[in-house]
Amino acid sequence: MIGELEQRIEKVLGLPDPLSFSSGTAGLHAAYLALDMPPGSEVIGPVTTFHASLTPALHAGLNAVLVDVEPDTGNLCPAALEAAITPLTRCVTVTHYLGHPAAMEEITRICRERGLHLIEDISHAYLSTLNGQRVGTFGDICVGSMQDRKSWPAGEGGLFSASRPQWRERALLAGHYRGRALLLEDPELAAFGETGLGLKMRMHPLAAVVGLANAEDLVERLAARRALLERLSRGLQGLAGVRPPVVRPGAGMGGWFSYRPQIQPGELKQGVAVDTYLRRLRDAGVPAHYPSVGSLSGMPLFTCPVPLHAAAGTWRPRRCGPFHGESAYNAGRISVSVTGEDTEETIDAYAAVFAEASQALARPVAA
Ligand SMILES: Cc1ncc(COP(=O)(O)O)c(C=O)c1O
């Protein structure tokens, strides 16, 4: 089952020789170990992502550096990345946030020029592309979560792929033991195959069964979701007081993780707040809410000393604020739940409610 799922991941996502893990977090942990960086090396990542894009670095003797994101996509800002690099920097991790590809042209250039490893977290972005190239194929290592809410769910699970066999072998050793760990090609690693590195991070076969079942119609399912979300974006186009989520030229949205328009407080009538607009949507039946993914910059793991001494290691996270891009990205940001149950009619009804809310609450757009 495990092997079958891994073959399917290779076929569907175009990733070389993938490995499955028990979670995306485990896959990221294995990625940080596989790159075998000196203790205290810095990993630079976006301030806006799920924490596990960066936090497993804590358990690989590394340190995390949070940098700002771009105000339109919420993705790692190349200029902020470049400014945060120090002699300790060894690695950059990008998340293709909510499914929108990060600025890989600039980011890969920076990593190449500065000799940095690049990890892509594709948990939100299955089947997304940038100028026709699949996300996950730009960097050294790609990891994705197959947790239940992701667009390719296995219940719980993670996928991993590396552009060099040695990184794959080390990741395998990091999270597996016996069985396939004894078959590693590198004799130095294979000598540790009985125990691996002592952690069990492999996927449960039942999760592989779920992952395989969800692979069956993945492409069609994501295409149908994309069509509905594009329809909703067309419905929001030109309305005062709200903007559909930005999709940059060249960006192919595969598995949108979440659909997040942005209410424009500056365009609302005097005395009308973002909350008023949101409540009006909700009262009229649009499943809209404030998004839950927050900033890493205020989380204790990035602001306070780690409470367990044995884990603390070299972990002294650096926050390269101020995070103006993140603030601009989050201002007025709401989320609209669109599920597989929705139809074009539901979407058109949502768009009509937005139009009515804008008519009532926003100042008219200048002609
Ligand atoms: C961007 C991102 N990276 C990593 C993870 C961690 O994956 P998992 O929950 O499978 O451990 C998640 C999960 O929510 C995520 O959204």
The ligand as an ORCA input file, in Angstrom:
! r2SCAN-3c Opt
* xyz 0 1
  C       1.597     24.740      5.307
  C       1.596     23.545      6.216
  N       2.762     22.927      6.468
  C       2.833     21.848      7.266
  C       1.708     21.343      7.868
  C       1.850     20.193      8.804
  O       1.246     19.044      8.305
  P       0.604     17.933      9.261
  O      -0.598     18.518      9.911
  O       0.255     16.836      8.285
  O       1.640     17.533     10.205
  C       0.472     21.934      7.626
  C      -0.736     21.370      8.245
  O      -1.674     21.950      8.609
  C       0.410     23.087      6.793
  O      -0.737     23.731      6.575
*
